[in-house]
Amino acid sequence: MTTTLTADTPAAPPRAGARQWLGLAVLLLPVTLMTADLGVLWLATPYLSADLRPSSAQLLWITDIYGFLTAATLVIMGTLGDRLGRRRLLMAGSAGFLLASLLAAYAPNAGTLIAARALLGVAGAAVLPSTLALISHMFADARQRATAIAMWVTALSVGIAIGPVVGGVLLASWWWGSVFLMGLPVMLIALVTAPVLLPEYRDPKPGRLDPASVVLFLFAVLPLVYGVKSLAAHGPTAEAAASFALGTVFTVLFVRRQNRLATPLLDLRLFGNRAFTGALLTMLVGMTALNGVEYLIPQYLQSVAGLSPLDAGLWLLPAAATLIAGSQLTPFATRRVRPAYVLAGGLLVSLVGYAVIALASGVAVAALGLAVITFGAAPISVLGTTLAVGAAPPGKAGAAAATGQTAYDLGLALGIAVTGSVAVAVYRTGIPADAPAAAHESIGAALSLTDEGLLDRAREAFTAALHTASALSAAFALVTAVVVLALLRGVPRT
């Protein structure tokens, strides 16, 4: 039987050719770098601690300010991309990332490094939503677009997996600042090839950008984050209470303003959908659980077990492999099982890894436990943004993607802030009150001391901190499983 096309028959969408697939390769490079940069400092922490001598609070800010600034500005950058053009914003973000990487690599003190990491976070926020929007524009065929988006999600997971490993290789031959230089060739490739391989795209009717909403959003997120860090590190204080109060006030003001605007910065009506809210909470709490332990393991391998950066990076390879394997298996699993049960099953698997780390010690135990955790957490990375976008109306897909990525990055940063701050508190309880100040600051600073007895106490204290952090992360993972089963059970197989 022959099908005859008439003037009323809609034409099939054009299929992507070699230029589009080459353009996708260009887009995946900075995507991988964005998430790799979250963990690239894990192995370098003992070395920059010895060189820059940051306080424990500064050390936490060095590690997690990148994720917080990325999360705080993703929605804002997504809105700017609609107006300025996605390719233009991608190139501006790539250039900013390149310059901030140079500043971080040669930072003379902790304050400069914190500022450089903050700039890296803002530049990263300009890059990430631009890549996803350009992919949706470049691949009109539904099947090809699904393949391209799956590759984009996998690139996020690969970045998280390889960050510590690449950091270990660099630190084996160069100084701690070299871990920031790995982004230079990636961003140079993006800047040179983007005008040739990537189309420009902007929303023809973006609506008016509300500057007041941008300010309110930042003042809502950042004080709340700082309050969490202060509470975990120092307990109930006036400073923590003031931060929570300030963040709450600006959150209320932000919500009220969004409800009055015709084109809000963040469409709060999306949260009325159970599946959308469930996807966001899954990414937020699930990534908090994962990163709370993932950033401590490299420090344990070097500062407690005494491994070199290269050896520590090699012991992290199993976790990288299981994260990639879990990411690749997830799409096949969701064809047969509902996403909620895939996510919940993975989280239950990760509980085994958290238990291994919380109850035992040693290099092999840490590597094995982390490998189990990353395998179980892989479905969150793959399904989170997909479920959020799928739950939103087609006209809100861009806003849903930006909001989902915000929850993802904020969860990664909160893992360091909350669990890391608790780990610092536990570590300090194991250090004698009359010990030198360096011993109380961090395990990295303690290694500069010559008292072997005190060094042994510091290593025991950090091990206890890791056990506590793993138990806390297990609690977060369990909460995530409850959220998944409560809010996402109605999502069909994909």
ABEGO torsion letter per residue (X at the ends): XBBBBBAABBBBBBBBBAAAAAAAAAAAAAAAAAAAAAAAAAAAAAAAAAAAGBBAAAAAAAAAAAAAAAAAAAAAAAAAAAAAEAAAAAAAAAAAAAAAAAAAAABABAAAAAAAAAAAAAAAAAAAAAAAAAAAAABABAAAAAAAAAAAAAAAAAAAAAAAAAAAAAAAABBAAAAAAAAAAAAAAAAAAAAAABBBBBBABAEBBBAAAAAAAAAAAAAAAAAAAAAAAAEBBAAAAAAAAAAAAAAAAAAAAAAABABBABBAAAAABAAAAAAAAAAAAAAAAAAAAAAAAAAAAAAAAGBBAAAAAAAAAAAAAAAAAAAAAAAAAAAABBAAAAAAAAAAAAAAAAAAAAABBEAAAAAAAAAAAAAAAAAAAAAAAAAAAAABBAAAAAAAAAAAAAAAAAAAAAAAAAAAAAAAAAAAAABBAABBAAAAABAAAAAABABAAAAAAAAAAAAAAAAAAAAAAAAAAAAAAAAAAAAAAABBBX
